[in-house]
Amino acid sequence: MKSLCLNLIRAISIGFGLFIHSVATAGVSYSLVENHAQPGQAITVRALVFNDEANALTWTPPEHLVLQWHHADNSITRSLARIKQPTKELRLPVNQFAMIEWAAIVPSAAKGIPVISIEGAPDLFALDTSPEGIRLASQPANAPIIDAGAAPIGQMDPIIDAEQLERKGISPTTGPAVAQAPLSPLSQQAFNNFRSAISSHDPIYFIVGSEPKANARFQISFKYRLFNTENEKEAKFHNHLYLAYTQRSLWDLSSDSMPFVDTTYNPSLFWRKEKLWQNENSPFYFGLNTGVEHASNGKSGVDSRSINDVFIQPEFNYVFGGGSTLSFMPRFKSYFAVSSDNADYKDYMGNVAWQLRWQQEHGLSVTGAYQQGKQGRKTSQVDVSWPLQRTPLNMNGYLYAQFYRGYGETLLHYNRRSQSQVRFGIALTP
């Protein structure tokens, strides 16, 4: 028992390391594109909208923003910024980004470096409005480095020893001006396009069980949208094409070397539209996912396994009054170019994966899947998740539990029946 506990703790620690990700908050973050502009010139206010909640985010960008210009003499000027490309509604799937821009004019009364804020938002910016020839922010800083806060209030702080700074690779006498273009518009646009195109696909989790001995199962999955669109309502057919990659491993934690039992590599190309049909007066909506996928375990010889299939997955959804959604998503498969090492794969896993999911908005999610092959070979899986932000831990991610029984838990042993298995752990996306 002691050995098992140590193995579980060790596995969960490694799992945290495998799945560390940047912290983000669903909502809107504003920034100012320029850092220098003179009175009468145009500037751009940019909003980055990111959705890391459990459900799709809907947001309508305002046509106008109100800017407050805080001047050195304590006076305040208010002006308007107008949206560049009017958008009635912006719908963001989970873990996707969008960028919106507004244009504004620098007020005639602006001098020096006023501080700018957006009414209703906590963001603050500074803009150098000095004449072109004497930009304040573009002047090199010819000054020593002080030990800020070391002197009593009202007195000059002492200068830090030059040799001490030089040993750290810091110039003690001068510093560069503010960079006018930290990132070229072309590079910045390419980076934003990438961030808005990549998102989660299947659940990303790390879970641990103990049947028959200590073991772990983890999965990494993401998809990439091939053609971005700024307005989902105007999206064309090609805007719904995706490339996806999922990798799932079963890990033996009970053996001395803790080897991986098997790993499945699963790339796919598909077309998916979440709301192919929707009536605003009805709680029902219909989606469709169809494409081609490949799965293999990357091994050679007698342990080699390889599957190819074409699939179509209609998605029937019903939204309850409380905000939860019930989804029925059967996936129908037709196999082709199946490896001779696993030619009877469909006899164990069948041609249909029946899937049912109930999901609360930023709450409990329960997903069940059932497959049946020939001669009564049955496989079932149930996944349950709960957001960690709604626990005393107040963390990102989800508590995750999974029940599995049947065939095909690994490609290598697709024809062996797994005993009932319950695993617990964490997930980045449910």
KEMARFI-258992 format. One record per residue: y negated, x negated, z negated of N, C-alpha, C in turn. Coordinates in pm, whole numbers, plus 50000, padded with zeros to 5 digits. Layout:
YXZYXZYXZ
...
END
This chain:
501214991750000500005000050000498754991450000
498774980849922497624971849917497374965650052
498484961550120498364955650253497774965550351
498214978250342497694988450431496194990450412
495744991250288494304993150259493494981650314
494004969350295493274957750346493164958250497
494244962250562494224963250708493244973950755
493204985350684492274995950723490834991450710
490524985050597489154980150575488774969850681
489734961050709489484950650810489234956950947
490034966950983489894973251114488574980751127
488184988151021486934995451026485754986051036
485804974650968484724964750976484594959451118
485734956451181485694951651319485164962651410
485554975051382485074986151464483574987751460
482974986051340481514986651331480894975951418
481474964151418480934953251501481044956151648
482134963151689482314966251830481304976251881
480844985151791480044996351838478624996651785
478054985451745476664985151700475764989051816
474784997451792473875001351899472485002851841
471485003251931470095003951888469775017851833
468925018251731468535030751669467455037351753
467605049951778466615057151856466435070951794
465315077251824465025090351772464665099451887
465295111051891464975120451996463515124551982
462765124952092461375128752088460575121252192
459285120352168458365114652265457635102752204
457595091652276456855079752233455845076252342
454565075252304453505072652401453135057752402
452655053052517452155039452529451035039352633
450235028752629449145026852725449555015852822
449555018652951450035009053050449094997053059
447784999353067446804988453081446374983252944
445914970652941445274965652819443814961852844
443324963452969441914961152998441444970953104
440314977353080439674986253177438224988153134
437324989053231435904990853200435545005653206
434415009553144433975023453150433945028653294
434485040753311434535046853443435815044053519
436625034453472437865031353540439025039953486
440075040853566441225049153529442245041153449
442865047653354443975041853278445135051753279
446315047153239447515055453242448145056153103
448375068253056449125070652933450545074452972
451515067452916452915069552953453705074552833
454545084652857455425089952753456875086852789
457605081152694459035078852711459765089152626
460525097852691461255108452623462725104552618
463285104152497464685100052481465425110452398
466645113652442467445123452371468705117052316
468795115452183470035110652121470625121252029
470225133952051470805144751972472175148452028
472805158351968474155162152008474165171452129
472995176852166472915186152277471785182352371
471775188552489470715185952586469355189652527
468325181952565466975184052514466115190252623
465395200752590464475207152683463045205352632
462165200252717460775197552677459855200152795
458745206852768457745209452871456545200352849
456295190452935455155181452918453845189152932
452895186952842451605193852854450825189052976
450065197953035449265194153152448165184353113
447635185652990446565176952943446915171152806
446495158752783446495152652651445045150652608
444785151952478443445149152428443455135252365
442605126452417442495112852366441315111852271
441505104852162440405101852070440085086952079
438805083852109438335070052120437565066751992
438115057751911437495053851785436715040951807
435385041651799434525030351830434195022151706
433655010151728433345000951618432285006551524
431395015251572430335020951487430805033551414
432135035751409432755047151340432555060551411
432005060451532431885072751608433185075351684
433415087851720434635091751791434275099651916
434865096052027434715103252152436055109452189
436025121852237437255128452281437205130452432
438335127952499438415129952644439795135052681
439935139152806441205144752853441955135052941
443285135552932444165128653026444975139353098
445055138553231445715148753312447045143553365
448065151953360449395147853404449385144553553
450085134153593450085129753733450975138553820
452145142153769453065150553844453465162353756
452795173853774453085185553688454565189153689
455115191553569456525194953552456605206853457
457225217853505457315229653422458235227453303
459385221553330460345219353221461175206953249
461405199153146462205186953157463455188853073
464615187353136465875188953063466605175653065
466865170352946467515157352933468905158852872
469965154452942471275153952880471285143952764
472315144252683472425135552566472385120852611
471605112852536471485098352558470845094552692
469975103252745469255099752867467755099252841
467045092552933465625090152918464865096553034
463575098653013462675102753120461285097153090
460495095353194459155089653178458135098853245
457075102153172456005110753221454685102953206
453755104753303452485097553298451305107053314
450215103753242448945110853252447855100753290
446865105253366445745096753406444505100653326
443735090653281442505092853206441435083153255
440185086353224439045077853260438435072253132
438095059353133437455053153017436045058653003
435665063952885434325069652867433215059452890
432065064252933430925055352960430445048352834
430645054652717430155048952591431085038452532
432235036052595433205026752538432685012452545
432805005152433432384991152426433414983252344
433534970452377434424961852299435874965952312
436544967552196437954971252195438124983652108
437904995452164438105007652085439585010352060
439855017651952441205022051921441385036251975
442495038652044442735051552108443935058152043
443805071052018444945078951966445075091652049
446265097452042446535110052110446645120852005
445875131352021445905142051921447295148351913
447815148951791449145154451770450255144251773
449925131451796450935120951800450505109351710
451445101851652451085090951561450745077851630
450875077051763450695064451835449235060051840
449005047051826447675041051836447695029951939
446605028752019446475018252119445125011652108
445034999352158443754992252168443514988952314
442294990952361441954988352500440714979452506
440814968452579439674959352597438784964952707
437574969452670436644975352768435474966052799
435574953552760434484944052786434374941152935
433194936052981432994933153123434064923853178
434264924553310435324917053375435264902253347
434084896753346433954882253331434144877153190
434054885953091434154881452951435144890152873
436314891852926437324899952857437624893952720
437474902052618437704897152482439174893652460
440054902352505441474900252480442074889252567
441354885352673441904875152763441414861152727
440614860052621440124846852582441164839552497
441424826752525442334819052439441824818752296
442734818852201442364818852059442224804452010
440994799052015440734785451968440364786051820
441354786551735441124787951592442364783251517
442174778051397443324773751316444084785851261
445294783451210446094794051150445894793850999
445544805450944445264806350801446454812050725
446474809650595447474815550507446914828850457
447104839350538446464852250512446854857850376
445834861950299446054868150169446174858450053
446074845350082446224835449975444964834549889
443804837749945442544836749870442184850149808
441384850149703440914862849644440134870949747
440104884149726439404892949818437934888649829
437434887749953436054883849977435874869050003
436944860849985436854846450010437694842550130
437424830750184438114825850302439534821350267
440514825850344441894821350323442054806850367
442874799050299443034784850334443764783050467
443534771550530444184768350658445544762050629
446564766250702447914760750685447964746650742
448664737750673448754723750715449274722650858
448594714550942448924713251083450314707451105
450694697451026452014691351043453144701351015
452914709750917453904719950883454124729551000
453044733451066453144742451181453784735651301
453404722951325453954715651439455464713751426
455954711951302457394710651282458124723551320
457424734551313458004747451351457764750751498
457114741551570456854744051712455674753051736
454754754051639453584762751652452334754251665
451474757751762450224750551778449264754051665
448734744151590447864747151475446414749951512
446034747851640444604748751675444274759351779
445214762851867444884772151975446094780552012
445824792352068446894801252111446524807952241
447514812752317447244818852448446554832352436
445944836652547445324849852552446404860552562
446004873052544446934884152559447384884852704
448684885852727449194886752864448724899752928
448164898653049447654910553116448764919053175
449894912953209451004920453269452324915153213
452704919253093453944914353033455164917253119
455124928153193456234931653280455644937653406
456034932453522455464937353647455824952053664
454974959853733455274974153753456634976253819
457004967453913458274968953981459434966753884
459344956153801460404953353705460504964253600
459344969153555459334979553454459934992353507
459624995853632460175007953691461685006853706
462164994953748463614993053764464324994353629
463704988753523464294989553390464345003953341
463255011453362463225025453319464225033853397
464395030753527465375038053607466785035953553
467075023453515468405020353460468635027853329
467645027453240467785034053110467975049053125
467295055153222467415069553239468685073553312
469345064053380470535067253458471825065753378
471845057053277473085054553203473155063553079
474335068653051474515077652937475985077652896
476275084252784477665085152736478455094352827
479765092652825480655100652911481675107852822
482815101852800483765107052702483365101952563
483965107252455483605102552321483775087452304
482895081452224482975067252188483295066652039
484475061552006484905062351866485775050451828
485955048751695486895039151638487555046251520
488875048551530489575056251429490845049051386
491295051651264492425044551204493425054551148
494725051651169495795059951115496885051451052
497955057951006498985050450933500405054850970
500575061751087501905066351126502345059651255
503505053051263504405050651149503895039351060
503035030451115502415020051036500935019651069
500185011350997498735010651018498415007651165
497525015651223497135013851362495725019151383
495125015151491493775019951523493725023851670
492875033251699492635037351837491135037451858
490665031251965489235031751992488975033552140
487815039252168487465042752306486005039952331
485725033852446484365031352494484215038552626
483115045752647482975053552769481505055452803
481155053952929479785056552973479805060653120
478735066953164478585070553305477215066153354
477115064553487475875059853549475525069253663
474345075053654473875084253757473375076253877
473935078953994473625070754111472235073454168
471735085754155470425089354210469655097054103
468545091254054467735097853952466875108854012
466455117853926465485128153965464575130853847
463285132953872462335135453764462375150053720
462835158853806462875173153774464265178553804
465005182353701466365187053718466435199753804
465405208053797465425220453873465305218054023
464785206354062464645203054203465705193154249
466715190454164467755180754198468575185554318
468905176154406469725179154523471175175154495
472035177354595473465174754577473725160454531
473105150654595473405136654564472905132454425
471975140254366471475137054233472505139554123
473625145454159474675148454061475905139654078
475755128554150476855119154168476845108654057
478005105653999478105096253888479245086353910
479055074353859480135064853837480395064453687
481655063853646481965063653503483055053453475
483065048853350484105039453307484485042653163
485785043953140486305046353005487405036252977
487385030752857488435021252816488945025452679
490265026952671490875031852546492015022452507
492075018652379493075009152331493785014352207
495065011052197495835013552076496134999952013
495834998551884495824985651817496804985951699
497744976851700498734975751591498124967451477
497884973751364497274966851250498304962151148
499564965651168500564962451067501264949151092
501274944351216501904931451247501004919951206
501604908351189500844896751141499704892951236
499954893151365498914889151462498024900751503
498284912851454497514924951486497294926151638
498364927251718498214927751863497784941551913
497224941852034496944954452101498234959252167
498594971752142499804977452201499614979452350
498494985652388498194988052529496734992352543
496154989652659494784993552690494755000452826
494045011652833493885018952958492485016853013
492405012753139491125010753208490965022153308
489885029753293489785042453364488405044253432
488205038453553486965041053628487085054053707
485955060353739485975072753815484665074653892
484745082353997483575086554075483635101754083
482555108654043482615123154040481245129454063
481305142354094480105150654109480125160953998
479045161953921479025171453810477655177853797
477665190953781476445198353751476735207453633
475985205353526476245212553401476035227453417
474995231353493474695245553512474615248453661
475795249953719475875253453861475415267853882
475725276253785475245290053787474785293753647
473605300353642473055304653513472135316553534
472245326253448471345337653446470565337153315
469235336753324468415335453203468635346753105
469125358253153469335369853066470765370553013
471575360353044472975360453002473285348152918
474145349552816474545337852736475585329152807
476085333652922477075326052998476395316453096
477005304853118476645296453232477875288653276
477865284953404479035279053466478695265353523
479575255453498479375242053552480605237453628
480475226053696481585220953775481595205653772
482795200153757482995185653758484185182853849
483985174853954485075171854045484935157754100
486065150854117485985137154164487335130554172
487315117454171488535109454182488525098854073
489675095654017489725085753910490975077053922
490895065353862492005055853858492235051853713
493485050053677493825045353542494955035153553
494785024053485495835013753483495745006253351
496814999053318496804991453193496624976453215
496344972453339496014958453366497154948553347
498394953453339499534944553318500344943253448
501214933453451502034930953569503514932053533
504354931853637505794932353612506254945853563
507234945953476507834958453429506884966453340
505844960153286504884967153200503694972853277
503664971153409502544976053489502584991253499
501394997553483501265012053497499985014753577
500065024653668498905027653752498955042253796
497815049253781497715063453815496425065653896
496505073654001495325078154076495405093254090
494275099954076494285114354094492925119554141
492995130854210491805138554244491785150454149
490615153554092490565164453994489415173854023
489575185953975488495195853976488505202753840
487325203653779487225208953642486105219253635
486415232053648485395242353623485075242853474
483825245753441483395245953301482705259253270
483365267353188482855280353150482255279353009
480985282952995480285281152869479655294252821
479705296152689479065307852626478235302952508
476955306552506476045302352399475875313752301
476225311152174476075321252070474645321752020
474325332551951472975334451902472525323651805
473455317751730473095307451633472885293751694
473115292351824472895279551890474155271851925
475325276351874476565269451907477045273652046
477905265152107478385267552243479905266452246
480555276052311481995275752333482235272552480
483035262152508483265257652645484775257152673
485135262852788486525262252837486515254052964
487265242552965487135232753073488515227953121
489285236253189490585231753239490405221553353
491165210653348491095200453453492405200553532
492295203353663493445203953752493515190953831
494695184553830494845171353892495895171554002
495635163554104496625160954208496755145854221
497955140554195498165126154191498425120654331
498005108154354498285101254479498405086254452
499085079354542499275064754531499705060754390
500665068054334501165065154200502125053254207
502005044154111502845032254107504315036154090
505195028254154506635030954140507135028753997
506345021353917506725018853778506545031253691
505785040853739505575053153662505505065153756
506425065653851506415076353952506615090153891
507245090853774507495103753709506435107353606
505255101353616504195103553516503865118453498
503755125753611503355139853600504455148353536
505715143353536506765150753468506545151153318
505795141753266505505141053122504135146853087
503155144853176501775149053143501325161453220
502065165453322501715177553396500525175453488
500095186553550498975186153645497715192953593
497775198353471496615205453416496385200953272
495135197753240494725195053102493845206653058
494365214952969493605226452919492715221852804
491425224152814490475219252715489555230452666
489355230952536488485240952474487635233952369
486325236452371485435229752275484425239852217
484245238752086483185246352018482255236251952
480965237451981480025227351932478755233951881
478425230751756477155235051699476035225751745
474835230851750473705222451785473425212851670
473645199951693473515189351593474325192851468
475595196251491476465199751379477915197251413
478785205951366480225204351383480625205851529
481565197351573482125198251707483645197451696
484335207051761485795207451760486265208751905
487135199451948487655199652085489175199052081
489805208152154491255208452164491705206552308
492785198852329493335196652463494855198452458
495385204252566496825206852571497325204052713
498435196552725499075193752853500575196052840
501185200652949502615203252946503265198253074
504285189753058505045184953172506305193053192
507265187253258508525194053283509425193753159
510375203153158511385203853052510755204952912
509655212252903509025215052774508355203352707
507995193152784507295181652725505825185552702
505415185852576504085190652540503275179752472
501985179552502501055170052440499805177452395
499415175152272498205181852220497335171852144
496025174152150495065165552080493905174252031
493475171951909492325178951851491365168551795
490095169351835489055160251788487995168151712
487605163051595486595169551512485525159251475
484255163051487483165153651451482095160951372
481385153051289480275158251207479205147451201
477925150851230476885140451232476645134151096
476625120751092476395113450968474995115350913
474045119450999472705122250951472665134150858
473715142350862473785154150776474715151750657
474865138950621475615134950501474695126750413
475065123850288474225115350202473965101450260
474825096850354474625083650414473405083350505
473075094950567471915096050657471935085050764
473115083050827473285072850930473305079251069
473125070751171473395075151307474895076051327
475325083251429476745084451459477385096551393
478705096851394479445108551350480695104651271
481035112651172482375112051113483335117651216
484495111451232485385115451342486815116051294
487515126551332488935128051300489665132651426
490905127751443491665131151563493135133351528
493685144151580495115146951569495755145251707
496885138051712497555135851841499065137351823
499685144351920501135145951919501615148052062
502635140652102503185142652235503335129752311
503075130352443503285119052533501955113352581
502045101252639500905095652710499775090152626
500025087252497498945081352419498565067752475
499525060652532499245048552608499925049852744
499395043152845500035043252976501385036052971
501435025352894502665017552886503845026052840
503605034452740504675042552681504445057452711
504025060452834503735074352870504955083452855
506155077652868507385085752862508045085652724
507325080852623507825081352486507015091752408
507705099552331507025109852253506475103852124
505175105152103504545100251980504705110451869
504975105751749505045114951636503635119451599
503555130051524502245135351485501415124551417
500175123451459499315112651411497925118251381
497405115151263496035118851226495275106051197
494115104451262493295092451242491875096551203
491225087951125489855090351080489005078151110
487715080151133486825068751157485415073351190
484775065851278483395068751316483305070051467
482255076751514482005078351657480515076551683
480195070951797478795070151839478395082851913
479325088151994479105100952061480375109152048
480285122152018481475130451996482055135552129
END
